[in-house]
Each structure stands twice: as structure tokens, then as C-alpha cells.
């Protein structure tokens, strides 16, 4: 019975996508709605499978874990972003200098008569 529900969920998605192409002369809203309804029906059907119930429990546990995370303050986030930005600028300048030096070296070597 579980596998039948999973197959039915896949069929709902396929029907939604097929509806998108079948309604090719209709408004885009209807075409997108066809896909969304297919996905919604598939999600509801999959929710009642063993895997769907395990996924639902996993999502609940994940949201509980997210609540335990200590998020940085605005000040900490801005300071960290500033350090990252400064490092990116410094590396860009460094790589530009290396590139310019290598380009000059290649020009000097290419101008020499061998």
C-alpha cells in the first residue's frame, strides 16, 4: 500500500506537468497553477506514506534544532561581513599584482630575440 501511495504521488506530479503543456494556449497563471496543484496533491499523498511520516518528523526535529542555534547579533554579523569583504579586496589586489607582474615578465621574455 505504501508503494502505491508513492506511485500515486509521482503520478500527480506528472499530471501537473502534463497539464502545464496541455494548457499551452491558456494563461500562464493557469499553467503554473496546474503544476502547483499536482505538487500539492503529491505532497499530501506522500505525507501518508511511511517515508512521508518520517520526513514530517524530521522536519519537526529540524525546526526544534534551529531554535537552539545561537544566531549572531547584528553587530557581529556586520563585523564578520566587513572582515570577509576586506579579505576579498586584499586578495583581489594581490592577485591583480601577481597577474600584472607575470604579464610584464611574459612581455619581457617575448621581446627578447632568441
N, C-alpha and C positions, 0 to 999 in steps of 0.2 A: 504494500500500500504506500510505503514511503517513497519508493522509486516512482510510482505512478504520479504522486504529487509533484515530484521534481520534474518529471517529463511534462506534466501539465503546466508547470511554471515556465519551462522553456518554450512550450507551445504558445503561451500567452505573449511572450516577448516576440516570437516570430510573427504572430498575428498582428501585433502592434506595428512592427517594421513593415510587414506586408501592407497594412492599412496606409502607412505613410506613402508607399509607392502607388497604391491603388487610387489614392486621393490626389494624384499629381496635378489635377486641374482645379482642386479646391484651394481655399485659403490656407496659407502656411500655418495659421493657428490650429486649424483642424488636423492638419498633417502631424504637427508636433503633439497635439493632444492625443492622437492615435497611439503614438509611441509611449507617451506618459501613462496612458490608461493600461497599455499592455504591460509596462514595467510595474505599475501599481498592482495589477491583478497577479502578476508573477510573484511580487514580494509578499502579498497576502497569502497566496497559496504556499509559497516556500516557508512562511512563518510557521505553518502547522506540520512541517516535517521535522525529523529528529535533528538534522543539521541546522534547520532554521531556529529551533528552540535553543540549541547550543549557541548559535550565533547571537540570539537575543540575550542570553545570559552573559555571554562575553561582552556585549555592548554595555550592559548594565554594570558589570565589574570594571570595565574600562572607564566609564564615567565616574565611578567612585574613586578610582585611582587618580584621575585628573583633578579631582577636588583636593587630593592630598599634596599635589605639587605646589612648591613654594615658588611663585612667579616673581620675577624681578620687579623692583619698583620702577617708576618712570625714569627716575634719575639714573639708576643702574643701567637700564636699557639704553638711555641716551649716551652714557659714558662708554659702554661697550661698543655701541654703533660708531661713536667717534673714533675709538681706537682702531676698529676694523677699517674705517674709511681712511684714516691716516696711514695705516699699513698698506692699503691698496694703492694710495697715491705714491708712497715711498717706493713700493715695488715697481710701479709703472715707470717712475723716473729712473730707477736703477736699470730696468730692462731697456728703456729708451737709450740710456747712456751706453750700455753694452752693445746694443744694436748699432748705434752711431759709430762706436769705436771699431766694431768689426767691419762695418761698411767702409770706413776710412782705410782700414788695413787692406781690404779687398781692392779698393781703388788704387792704393799704392802698389800692390803686387801686380795688378793688371797693367799698370802704366810702364812697368819695367820691361825692357827688352830682354828676352831670354835667349 
